[in-house]
Amino acid sequence: MNVIIIYALTGLLAGFVGGLLGVGGGILMVPIFFYILKIPMHIAIGSSLGVIVFTSITASVRHFQADNIDIKLVLAVAIFSIFGSYGGAYLCEKLPAPLLRKLFAVLLLATSIKMFFK
């Protein structure tokens, strides 16, 4: 399949799912980048985060227009998530790709199991 078509479909799917479920799209983009496009894990994660900036802004504007954002909650959590994301990105640089893949898989599995049984 043409790589441009894969990029377009990945973007549409990740944007749709991110806007619908508030997941950011990384749960779809990282596996697609890694397994289908054969992009190294560290670059797949970083690239996914770069894309999420734009999808998050777009979806946030729409949710703000629908009055679905608690600004106090956003500000309180955002302040600390900035520090957490910096630490996570720093650690990501230090971890070997196979361990990173396993951590990503465990996160997806644990989240899906918890959501399924709630």
N, CA, C and O atoms as CSV, one atom per row, in Angstrom:
chain,resi,resn,atom,element,x,y,z
A,1,MET,N,N,0.856,-1.179,0.000
A,1,MET,CA,C,0.000,0.000,0.000
A,1,MET,C,C,0.902,1.242,0.000
A,1,MET,O,O,1.945,1.271,0.653
A,2,ASN,N,N,0.492,2.218,-0.714
A,2,ASN,CA,C,1.237,3.467,-0.786
A,2,ASN,C,C,1.360,4.091,0.602
A,2,ASN,O,O,0.374,4.182,1.333
A,3,VAL,N,N,2.568,4.521,0.967
A,3,VAL,CA,C,2.818,5.051,2.306
A,3,VAL,C,C,1.979,6.304,2.587
A,3,VAL,O,O,1.586,6.535,3.730
A,4,ILE,N,N,1.704,7.104,1.569
A,4,ILE,CA,C,0.881,8.307,1.759
A,4,ILE,C,C,-0.541,7.922,2.154
A,4,ILE,O,O,-1.162,8.591,2.981
A,5,ILE,N,N,-1.052,6.856,1.570
A,5,ILE,CA,C,-2.399,6.375,1.925
A,5,ILE,C,C,-2.402,5.888,3.368
A,5,ILE,O,O,-3.347,6.152,4.111
A,6,ILE,N,N,-1.348,5.177,3.770
A,6,ILE,CA,C,-1.255,4.721,5.165
A,6,ILE,C,C,-1.204,5.918,6.109
A,6,ILE,O,O,-1.871,5.913,7.144
A,7,TYR,N,N,-0.427,6.938,5.770
A,7,TYR,CA,C,-0.362,8.160,6.596
A,7,TYR,C,C,-1.749,8.784,6.716
A,7,TYR,O,O,-2.186,9.138,7.812
A,8,ALA,N,N,-2.433,8.914,5.591
A,8,ALA,CA,C,-3.751,9.556,5.591
A,8,ALA,C,C,-4.758,8.764,6.424
A,8,ALA,O,O,-5.485,9.334,7.237
A,9,LEU,N,N,-4.794,7.457,6.217
A,9,LEU,CA,C,-5.733,6.614,6.976
A,9,LEU,C,C,-5.403,6.612,8.467
A,9,LEU,O,O,-6.300,6.649,9.310
A,10,THR,N,N,-4.108,6.568,8.783
A,10,THR,CA,C,-3.690,6.613,10.187
A,10,THR,C,C,-4.123,7.923,10.822
A,10,THR,O,O,-4.663,7.931,11.928
A,11,GLY,N,N,-3.891,9.031,10.129
A,11,GLY,CA,C,-4.283,10.339,10.650
A,11,GLY,C,C,-5.783,10.463,10.843
A,11,GLY,O,O,-6.241,10.947,11.879
A,12,LEU,N,N,-6.553,10.030,9.850
A,12,LEU,CA,C,-8.013,10.094,9.970
A,12,LEU,C,C,-8.517,9.245,11.128
A,12,LEU,O,O,-9.349,9.690,11.919
A,13,LEU,N,N,-8.010,8.023,11.223
A,13,LEU,CA,C,-8.440,7.112,12.278
A,13,LEU,C,C,-8.032,7.624,13.663
A,13,LEU,O,O,-8.841,7.636,14.590
A,14,ALA,N,N,-6.780,8.043,13.791
A,14,ALA,CA,C,-6.298,8.529,15.083
A,14,ALA,C,C,-7.031,9.807,15.493
A,14,ALA,O,O,-7.404,9.965,16.655
A,15,GLY,N,N,-7.232,10.701,14.557
A,15,GLY,CA,C,-7.963,11.930,14.862
A,15,GLY,C,C,-9.395,11.653,15.264
A,15,GLY,O,O,-9.905,12.250,16.213
A,16,PHE,N,N,-10.048,10.749,14.545
A,16,PHE,CA,C,-11.437,10.405,14.857
A,16,PHE,C,C,-11.558,9.772,16.237
A,16,PHE,O,O,-12.388,10.180,17.050
A,17,VAL,N,N,-10.720,8.769,16.490
A,17,VAL,CA,C,-10.766,8.069,17.774
A,17,VAL,C,C,-10.364,9.014,18.918
A,17,VAL,O,O,-10.957,8.984,19.997
A,18,GLY,N,N,-9.351,9.848,18.666
A,18,GLY,CA,C,-8.931,10.812,19.684
A,18,GLY,C,C,-10.033,11.795,20.029
A,18,GLY,O,O,-10.287,12.065,21.203
A,19,GLY,N,N,-10.691,12.334,19.003
A,19,GLY,CA,C,-11.785,13.273,19.243
A,19,GLY,C,C,-12.987,12.618,19.884
A,19,GLY,O,O,-13.665,13.234,20.707
A,20,LEU,N,N,-13.259,11.380,19.521
A,20,LEU,CA,C,-14.410,10.655,20.043
A,20,LEU,C,C,-14.195,10.185,21.480
A,20,LEU,O,O,-15.074,10.336,22.329
A,21,LEU,N,N,-13.012,9.609,21.745
A,21,LEU,CA,C,-12.767,8.967,23.034
A,21,LEU,C,C,-11.759,9.685,23.926
A,21,LEU,O,O,-11.579,9.307,25.084
A,22,GLY,N,N,-11.105,10.709,23.401
A,22,GLY,CA,C,-10.144,11.460,24.212
A,22,GLY,C,C,-8.881,10.685,24.520
A,22,GLY,O,O,-8.287,10.862,25.584
A,23,VAL,N,N,-8.461,9.827,23.600
A,23,VAL,CA,C,-7.274,9.007,23.860
A,23,VAL,C,C,-6.015,9.537,23.210
A,23,VAL,O,O,-4.944,8.964,23.415
A,24,GLY,N,N,-6.095,10.595,22.444
A,24,GLY,CA,C,-4.903,11.183,21.861
A,24,GLY,C,C,-4.436,10.552,20.570
A,24,GLY,O,O,-3.689,11.183,19.824
A,25,GLY,N,N,-4.833,9.371,20.287
A,25,GLY,CA,C,-4.463,8.732,19.032
A,25,GLY,C,C,-3.196,7.888,19.092
A,25,GLY,O,O,-2.954,7.075,18.200
A,26,GLY,N,N,-2.390,8.070,20.126
A,26,GLY,CA,C,-1.137,7.328,20.235
A,26,GLY,C,C,-1.333,5.833,20.343
A,26,GLY,O,O,-0.476,5.061,19.914
A,27,ILE,N,N,-2.457,5.413,20.913
A,27,ILE,CA,C,-2.704,3.973,21.031
A,27,ILE,C,C,-2.864,3.319,19.666
A,27,ILE,O,O,-2.679,2.111,19.527
A,28,LEU,N,N,-3.207,4.114,18.664
A,28,LEU,CA,C,-3.293,3.596,17.301
A,28,LEU,C,C,-2.035,3.906,16.500
A,28,LEU,O,O,-1.526,3.055,15.771
A,29,MET,N,N,-1.537,5.135,16.641
A,29,MET,CA,C,-0.416,5.556,15.812
A,29,MET,C,C,0.868,4.793,16.110
A,29,MET,O,O,1.563,4.384,15.180
A,30,VAL,N,N,1.196,4.595,17.368
A,30,VAL,CA,C,2.461,3.932,17.694
A,30,VAL,C,C,2.515,2.519,17.101
A,30,VAL,O,O,3.511,2.180,16.462
A,31,PRO,N,N,1.490,1.688,17.284
A,31,PRO,CA,C,1.555,0.357,16.654
A,31,PRO,C,C,1.587,0.417,15.123
A,31,PRO,O,O,2.292,-0.372,14.495
A,32,ILE,N,N,0.841,1.331,14.521
A,32,ILE,CA,C,0.853,1.439,13.062
A,32,ILE,C,C,2.228,1.890,12.578
A,32,ILE,O,O,2.780,1.328,11.632
A,33,PHE,N,N,2.775,2.910,13.238
A,33,PHE,CA,C,4.108,3.385,12.853
A,33,PHE,C,C,5.136,2.255,12.991
A,33,PHE,O,O,5.973,2.057,12.111
A,34,PHE,N,N,5.064,1.528,14.090
A,34,PHE,CA,C,6.077,0.508,14.375
A,34,PHE,C,C,5.901,-0.745,13.519
A,34,PHE,O,O,6.845,-1.190,12.866
A,35,TYR,N,N,4.697,-1.311,13.521
A,35,TYR,CA,C,4.497,-2.604,12.866
A,35,TYR,C,C,4.250,-2.518,11.364
A,35,TYR,O,O,4.725,-3.367,10.610
A,36,ILE,N,N,3.519,-1.514,10.928
A,36,ILE,CA,C,3.194,-1.425,9.504
A,36,ILE,C,C,4.238,-0.615,8.739
A,36,ILE,O,O,4.691,-1.023,7.669
A,37,LEU,N,N,4.614,0.534,9.297
A,37,LEU,CA,C,5.568,1.396,8.602
A,37,LEU,C,C,7.016,1.105,8.965
A,37,LEU,O,O,7.936,1.681,8.385
A,38,LYS,N,N,7.217,0.199,9.937
A,38,LYS,CA,C,8.565,-0.228,10.347
A,38,LYS,C,C,9.433,0.933,10.844
A,38,LYS,O,O,10.637,0.974,10.590
A,39,ILE,N,N,8.810,1.866,11.548
A,39,ILE,CA,C,9.517,3.000,12.140
A,39,ILE,C,C,10.038,2.556,13.506
A,39,ILE,O,O,9.292,1.924,14.254
A,40,PRO,N,N,11.279,2.859,13.858
A,40,PRO,CA,C,11.801,2.470,15.177
A,40,PRO,C,C,10.909,2.983,16.321
A,40,PRO,O,O,10.308,4.052,16.223
A,41,MET,N,N,10.837,2.200,17.401
A,41,MET,CA,C,9.921,2.476,18.503
A,41,MET,C,C,10.080,3.887,19.064
A,41,MET,O,O,9.083,4.579,19.268
A,42,HIS,N,N,11.289,4.318,19.313
A,42,HIS,CA,C,11.493,5.649,19.885
A,42,HIS,C,C,10.966,6.741,18.952
A,42,HIS,O,O,10.380,7.720,19.412
A,43,ILE,N,N,11.170,6.578,17.663
A,43,ILE,CA,C,10.697,7.567,16.692
A,43,ILE,C,C,9.179,7.473,16.546
A,43,ILE,O,O,8.514,8.491,16.360
A,44,ALA,N,N,8.628,6.266,16.628
A,44,ALA,CA,C,7.173,6.102,16.567
A,44,ALA,C,C,6.499,6.833,17.721
A,44,ALA,O,O,5.484,7.501,17.525
A,45,ILE,N,N,7.051,6.712,18.910
A,45,ILE,CA,C,6.478,7.385,20.085
A,45,ILE,C,C,6.608,8.895,19.946
A,45,ILE,O,O,5.633,9.623,20.135
A,46,GLY,N,N,7.808,9.370,19.617
A,46,GLY,CA,C,8.011,10.810,19.474
A,46,GLY,C,C,7.160,11.416,18.369
A,46,GLY,O,O,6.595,12.497,18.534
A,47,SER,N,N,7.070,10.720,17.245
A,47,SER,CA,C,6.263,11.222,16.123
A,47,SER,C,C,4.789,11.245,16.488
A,47,SER,O,O,4.068,12.180,16.137
A,48,SER,N,N,4.345,10.218,17.190
A,48,SER,CA,C,2.958,10.181,17.650
A,48,SER,C,C,2.653,11.377,18.544
A,48,SER,O,O,1.604,12.007,18.411
A,49,LEU,N,N,3.560,11.683,19.442
A,49,LEU,CA,C,3.357,12.845,20.317
A,49,LEU,C,C,3.306,14.141,19.516
A,49,LEU,O,O,2.519,15.037,19.825
A,50,GLY,N,N,4.146,14.240,18.485
A,50,GLY,CA,C,4.112,15.420,17.634
A,50,GLY,C,C,2.772,15.592,16.935
A,50,GLY,O,O,2.266,16.708,16.819
A,51,VAL,N,N,2.199,14.490,16.471
A,51,VAL,CA,C,0.894,14.536,15.815
A,51,VAL,C,C,-0.199,14.882,16.823
A,51,VAL,O,O,-1.115,15.646,16.519
A,52,ILE,N,N,-0.097,14.317,18.018
A,52,ILE,CA,C,-1.132,14.499,19.033
A,52,ILE,C,C,-1.299,15.968,19.414
A,52,ILE,O,O,-2.394,16.391,19.784
A,53,VAL,N,N,-0.228,16.744,19.329
A,53,VAL,CA,C,-0.340,18.180,19.600
A,53,VAL,C,C,-1.447,18.781,18.736
A,53,VAL,O,O,-2.297,19.522,19.228
A,54,PHE,N,N,-1.425,18.458,17.456
A,54,PHE,CA,C,-2.390,19.046,16.531
A,54,PHE,C,C,-3.795,18.460,16.693
A,54,PHE,O,O,-4.785,19.190,16.650
A,55,THR,N,N,-3.877,17.139,16.879
A,55,THR,CA,C,-5.193,16.539,17.064
A,55,THR,C,C,-5.818,16.986,18.379
A,55,THR,O,O,-7.030,17.185,18.455
A,56,SER,N,N,-4.999,17.145,19.416
A,56,SER,CA,C,-5.524,17.593,20.710
A,56,SER,C,C,-6.058,19.013,20.639
A,56,SER,O,O,-7.109,19.311,21.206
A,57,ILE,N,N,-5.349,19.883,19.955
A,57,ILE,CA,C,-5.817,21.264,19.818
A,57,ILE,C,C,-7.144,21.298,19.072
A,57,ILE,O,O,-8.087,21.964,19.501
A,58,THR,N,N,-7.213,20.586,17.963
A,58,THR,CA,C,-8.432,20.580,17.162
A,58,THR,C,C,-9.617,20.025,17.953
A,58,THR,O,O,-10.689,20.631,17.976
A,59,ALA,N,N,-9.426,18.879,18.598
A,59,ALA,CA,C,-10.506,18.262,19.373
A,59,ALA,C,C,-10.854,19.123,20.585
A,59,ALA,O,O,-12.024,19.221,20.956
A,60,SER,N,N,-9.857,19.745,21.203
A,60,SER,CA,C,-10.111,20.591,22.367
A,60,SER,C,C,-10.970,21.790,22.007
A,60,SER,O,O,-11.856,22.169,22.772
A,61,VAL,N,N,-10.721,22.389,20.858
A,61,VAL,CA,C,-11.540,23.528,20.406
A,61,VAL,C,C,-12.992,23.088,20.260
A,61,VAL,O,O,-13.905,23.780,20.709
A,62,ARG,N,N,-13.197,21.948,19.639
A,62,ARG,CA,C,-14.574,21.447,19.442
A,62,ARG,C,C,-15.238,21.137,20.778
A,62,ARG,O,O,-16.401,21.485,20.983
A,63,HIS,N,N,-14.520,20.492,21.684
A,63,HIS,CA,C,-15.091,20.183,22.997
A,63,HIS,C,C,-15.324,21.457,23.809
A,63,HIS,O,O,-16.287,21.530,24.572
A,64,PHE,N,N,-14.470,22.447,23.658
A,64,PHE,CA,C,-14.666,23.731,24.333
A,64,PHE,C,C,-15.938,24.402,23.823
A,64,PHE,O,O,-16.711,24.949,24.609
A,65,GLN,N,N,-16.154,24.360,22.518
A,65,GLN,CA,C,-17.370,24.932,21.928
A,65,GLN,C,C,-18.626,24.237,22.446
A,65,GLN,O,O,-19.684,24.855,22.561
A,66,ALA,N,N,-18.503,22.961,22.755
A,66,ALA,CA,C,-19.638,22.190,23.277
A,66,ALA,C,C,-19.730,22.279,24.802
A,66,ALA,O,O,-20.565,21.615,25.416
A,67,ASP,N,N,-18.878,23.094,25.406
A,67,ASP,CA,C,-18.832,23.290,26.862
A,67,ASP,C,C,-18.523,21.978,27.604
A,67,ASP,O,O,-19.110,21.685,28.646
A,68,ASN,N,N,-17.599,21.209,27.048
A,68,ASN,CA,C,-17.213,19.925,27.634
A,68,ASN,C,C,-15.838,19.954,28.285
A,68,ASN,O,O,-15.214,18.907,28.459
A,69,ILE,N,N,-15.363,21.132,28.646
A,69,ILE,CA,C,-14.040,21.234,29.262
A,69,ILE,C,C,-14.162,21.950,30.602
A,69,ILE,O,O,-14.755,23.025,30.695
A,70,ASP,N,N,-13.596,21.345,31.626
A,70,ASP,CA,C,-13.514,21.953,32.951
A,70,ASP,C,C,-12.147,22.640,33.039
A,70,ASP,O,O,-11.128,21.988,33.266
A,71,ILE,N,N,-12.140,23.952,32.857
A,71,ILE,CA,C,-10.888,24.710,32.777
A,71,ILE,C,C,-10.057,24.555,34.049
A,71,ILE,O,O,-8.836,24.420,33.966
A,72,LYS,N,N,-10.690,24.570,35.220
A,72,LYS,CA,C,-9.940,24.410,36.468
A,72,LYS,C,C,-9.245,23.054,36.517
A,72,LYS,O,O,-8.091,22.960,36.935
A,73,LEU,N,N,-9.937,22.020,36.095
A,73,LEU,CA,C,-9.350,20.680,36.049
A,73,LEU,C,C,-8.181,20.649,35.060
A,73,LEU,O,O,-7.119,20.104,35.361
A,74,VAL,N,N,-8.384,21.230,33.893
A,74,VAL,CA,C,-7.337,21.250,32.870
A,74,VAL,C,C,-6.080,21.927,33.407
A,74,VAL,O,O,-4.980,21.387,33.282
A,75,LEU,N,N,-6.239,23.101,33.999
A,75,LEU,CA,C,-5.077,23.844,34.497
A,75,LEU,C,C,-4.370,23.096,35.626
A,75,LEU,O,O,-3.141,23.040,35.665
A,76,ALA,N,N,-5.139,22.529,36.533
A,76,ALA,CA,C,-4.546,21.818,37.668
A,76,ALA,C,C,-3.741,20.599,37.205
A,76,ALA,O,O,-2.637,20.362,37.695
A,77,VAL,N,N,-4.281,19.848,36.285
A,77,VAL,CA,C,-3.601,18.642,35.816
A,77,VAL,C,C,-2.479,18.992,34.835
A,77,VAL,O,O,-1.424,18.359,34.854
A,78,ALA,N,N,-2.697,19.988,33.985
A,78,ALA,CA,C,-1.702,20.349,32.968
A,78,ALA,C,C,-0.384,20.780,33.591
A,78,ALA,O,O,0.682,20.431,33.084
A,79,ILE,N,N,-0.441,21.522,34.667
A,79,ILE,CA,C,0.785,21.992,35.319
A,79,ILE,C,C,1.681,20.811,35.674
A,79,ILE,O,O,2.883,20.837,35.411
A,80,PHE,N,N,1.102,19.791,36.262
A,80,PHE,CA,C,1.888,18.639,36.696
A,80,PHE,C,C,2.212,17.688,35.545
A,80,PHE,O,O,3.256,17.035,35.550
A,81,SER,N,N,1.311,17.610,34.552
A,81,SER,CA,C,1.579,16.707,33.434
A,81,SER,C,C,2.746,17.202,32.580
A,81,SER,O,O,3.408,16.407,31.912
A,82,ILE,N,N,2.997,18.499,32.599
A,82,ILE,CA,C,4.163,19.031,31.885
A,82,ILE,C,C,5.436,18.424,32.460
A,82,ILE,O,O,6.307,17.976,31.714
A,83,PHE,N,N,5.543,18.410,33.770
A,83,PHE,CA,C,6.724,17.830,34.419
A,83,PHE,C,C,6.784,16.315,34.209
A,83,PHE,O,O,7.850,15.755,33.954
A,84,GLY,N,N,5.628,15.665,34.319
A,84,GLY,CA,C,5.582,14.218,34.121
A,84,GLY,C,C,5.952,13.823,32.702
A,84,GLY,O,O,6.652,12.832,32.496
A,85,SER,N,N,5.491,14.583,31.730
A,85,SER,CA,C,5.798,14.248,30.338
A,85,SER,C,C,7.278,14.465,30.028
A,85,SER,O,O,7.869,13.713,29.252
A,86,TYR,N,N,7.867,15.475,30.623
A,86,TYR,CA,C,9.299,15.703,30.430
A,86,TYR,C,C,10.098,14.526,31.006
A,86,TYR,O,O,11.030,14.027,30.375
A,87,GLY,N,N,9.719,14.098,32.202
A,87,GLY,CA,C,10.387,12.952,32.827
A,87,GLY,C,C,10.177,11.676,32.033
A,87,GLY,O,O,11.102,10.879,31.877
A,88,GLY,N,N,8.964,11.477,31.530
A,88,GLY,CA,C,8.692,10.288,30.724
A,88,GLY,C,C,9.480,10.274,29.425
A,88,GLY,O,O,9.993,9.231,29.019
A,89,ALA,N,N,9.579,11.426,28.773
A,89,ALA,CA,C,10.352,11.513,27.526
A,89,ALA,C,C,11.833,11.273,27.801
A,89,ALA,O,O,12.520,10.634,27.004
A,90,TYR,N,N,12.322,11.783,28.923
A,90,TYR,CA,C,13.722,11.565,29.297
A,90,TYR,C,C,13.983,10.072,29.511
A,90,TYR,O,O,14.977,9.533,29.024
A,91,LEU,N,N,13.079,9.409,30.246
A,91,LEU,CA,C,13.229,7.983,30.500
A,91,LEU,C,C,13.124,7.180,29.199
A,91,LEU,O,O,13.846,6.200,29.013
A,92,CYS,N,N,12.241,7.588,28.318
A,92,CYS,CA,C,12.070,6.917,27.032
A,92,CYS,C,C,13.381,6.866,26.259
A,92,CYS,O,O,13.705,5.862,25.626
A,93,GLU,N,N,14.127,7.962,26.319
A,93,GLU,CA,C,15.415,8.013,25.628
A,93,GLU,C,C,16.389,6.967,26.180
A,93,GLU,O,O,17.240,6.458,25.450
A,94,LYS,N,N,16.262,6.656,27.448
A,94,LYS,CA,C,17.210,5.762,28.114
A,94,LYS,C,C,16.848,4.280,27.985
A,94,LYS,O,O,17.714,3.417,28.125
A,95,LEU,N,N,15.582,3.984,27.720
A,95,LEU,CA,C,15.139,2.588,27.692
A,95,LEU,C,C,15.397,1.959,26.324
A,95,LEU,O,O,15.258,2.624,25.298
A,96,PRO,N,N,15.769,0.688,26.307
A,96,PRO,CA,C,15.926,-0.010,25.029
A,96,PRO,C,C,14.557,-0.242,24.378
A,96,PRO,O,O,13.550,-0.410,25.065
A,97,ALA,N,N,14.544,-0.246,23.057
A,97,ALA,CA,C,13.293,-0.381,22.308
A,97,ALA,C,C,12.474,-1.623,22.688
A,97,ALA,O,O,11.255,-1.509,22.815
A,98,PRO,N,N,13.084,-2.799,22.876
A,98,PRO,CA,C,12.271,-3.966,23.243
A,98,PRO,C,C,11.516,-3.773,24.574
A,98,PRO,O,O,10.365,-4.187,24.705
A,99,LEU,N,N,12.166,-3.151,25.538
A,99,LEU,CA,C,11.499,-2.888,26.818
A,99,LEU,C,C,10.383,-1.867,26.635
A,99,LEU,O,O,9.315,-1.995,27.235
A,100,LEU,N,N,10.623,-0.873,25.824
A,100,LEU,CA,C,9.619,0.149,25.556
A,100,LEU,C,C,8.378,-0.468,24.908
A,100,LEU,O,O,7.251,-0.128,25.269
A,101,ARG,N,N,8.585,-1.369,23.958
A,101,ARG,CA,C,7.461,-2.068,23.320
A,101,ARG,C,C,6.664,-2.847,24.349
A,101,ARG,O,O,5.433,-2.831,24.327
A,102,LYS,N,N,7.353,-3.526,25.247
A,102,LYS,CA,C,6.664,-4.309,26.268
A,102,LYS,C,C,5.887,-3.414,27.226
A,102,LYS,O,O,4.760,-3.742,27.598
A,103,LEU,N,N,6.465,-2.306,27.625
A,103,LEU,CA,C,5.769,-1.359,28.509
A,103,LEU,C,C,4.517,-0.802,27.838
A,103,LEU,O,O,3.467,-0.673,28.467
A,104,PHE,N,N,4.641,-0.474,26.559
A,104,PHE,CA,C,3.493,0.037,25.803
A,104,PHE,C,C,2.396,-1.024,25.746
A,104,PHE,O,O,1.222,-0.712,25.944
A,105,ALA,N,N,2.768,-2.269,25.479
A,105,ALA,CA,C,1.793,-3.360,25.405
A,105,ALA,C,C,1.112,-3.593,26.750
A,105,ALA,O,O,-0.100,-3.802,26.803
A,106,VAL,N,N,1.878,-3.559,27.829
A,106,VAL,CA,C,1.309,-3.745,29.170
A,106,VAL,C,C,0.318,-2.629,29.486
A,106,VAL,O,O,-0.755,-2.883,30.032
A,107,LEU,N,N,0.677,-1.405,29.146
A,107,LEU,CA,C,-0.229,-0.277,29.376
A,107,LEU,C,C,-1.537,-0.462,28.618
A,107,LEU,O,O,-2.614,-0.279,29.185
A,108,LEU,N,N,-1.452,-0.825,27.340
A,108,LEU,CA,C,-2.662,-1.032,26.548
A,108,LEU,C,C,-3.502,-2.184,27.095
A,108,LEU,O,O,-4.725,-2.084,27.184
A,109,LEU,N,N,-2.844,-3.261,27.454
A,109,LEU,CA,C,-3.557,-4.427,27.973
A,109,LEU,C,C,-4.231,-4.115,29.308
A,109,LEU,O,O,-5.410,-4.417,29.495
A,110,ALA,N,N,-3.492,-3.518,30.227
A,110,ALA,CA,C,-4.054,-3.195,31.542
A,110,ALA,C,C,-5.224,-2.227,31.424
A,110,ALA,O,O,-6.242,-2.387,32.098
A,111,THR,N,N,-5.076,-1.236,30.575
A,111,THR,CA,C,-6.148,-0.257,30.389
A,111,THR,C,C,-7.380,-0.913,29.797
A,111,THR,O,O,-8.497,-0.665,30.252
A,112,SER,N,N,-7.188,-1.747,28.786
A,112,SER,CA,C,-8.341,-2.381,28.156
A,112,SER,C,C,-9.046,-3.347,29.101
A,112,SER,O,O,-10.276,-3.408,29.114
A,113,ILE,N,N,-8.294,-4.096,29.885
A,113,ILE,CA,C,-8.913,-5.019,30.839
A,113,ILE,C,C,-9.712,-4.251,31.876
A,113,ILE,O,O,-10.852,-4.607,32.174
A,114,LYS,N,N,-9.122,-3.200,32.427
A,114,LYS,CA,C,-9.823,-2.409,33.436
A,114,LYS,C,C,-11.108,-1.795,32.863
A,114,LYS,O,O,-12.159,-1.829,33.502
A,115,MET,N,N,-11.010,-1.241,31.664
A,115,MET,CA,C,-12.190,-0.633,31.045
A,115,MET,C,C,-13.251,-1.670,30.743
A,115,MET,O,O,-14.442,-1.405,30.907
A,116,PHE,N,N,-12.833,-2.860,30.297
A,116,PHE,CA,C,-13.782,-3.907,29.958
A,116,PHE,C,C,-14.602,-4.326,31.162
A,116,PHE,O,O,-15.810,-4.536,31.047
A,117,PHE,N,N,-13.959,-4.451,32.319
A,117,PHE,CA,C,-14.652,-4.942,33.506
A,117,PHE,C,C,-15.325,-3.850,34.323
A,117,PHE,O,O,-16.021,-4.156,35.291
A,118,LYS,N,N,-15.140,-2.606,33.966
A,118,LYS,CA,C,-15.843,-1.517,34.695
A,118,LYS,C,C,-17.181,-1.358,34.080
A,118,LYS,O,O,-17.961,-0.510,34.511
